[in-house]
Amino acid sequence: MGPDYTHWHGTYEVAKHFYAKFVPELEELVRHGRQSGDPAPATAAEALAAKLDEVLNSANHRWYLNKVDPAEQERRQQQMEEFQKRYSK
């Protein structure tokens, strides 16, 4: 129940698989559906693309598309610089 275990064997692995495996697989399905020439897969591909776009543009996933609010980006940059100053030697 340690926080490091919870993070690295919970949240981290879920995010790693979501962004590195699941999202690219969905994008591949969309691409194949659009190229199929069959109306049913093409329609399904458009619906999937719309849902994926909706999810990735939500507040929790915008960073993946590099659409973070500039003020938030600046805050994160300052935190990173403070961390590096504090812990690098």
Protein Blocks (a to p, Z undefined) as FASTA:
>chain_A
ZZklmmmmmmmmmmmmmmmmmmmmmmmmmmmmmmnopaklmmmmmmmmmmmmmmmmpmkl
mmmnopacfklmmmmmmmmmmmmmmmgZZ
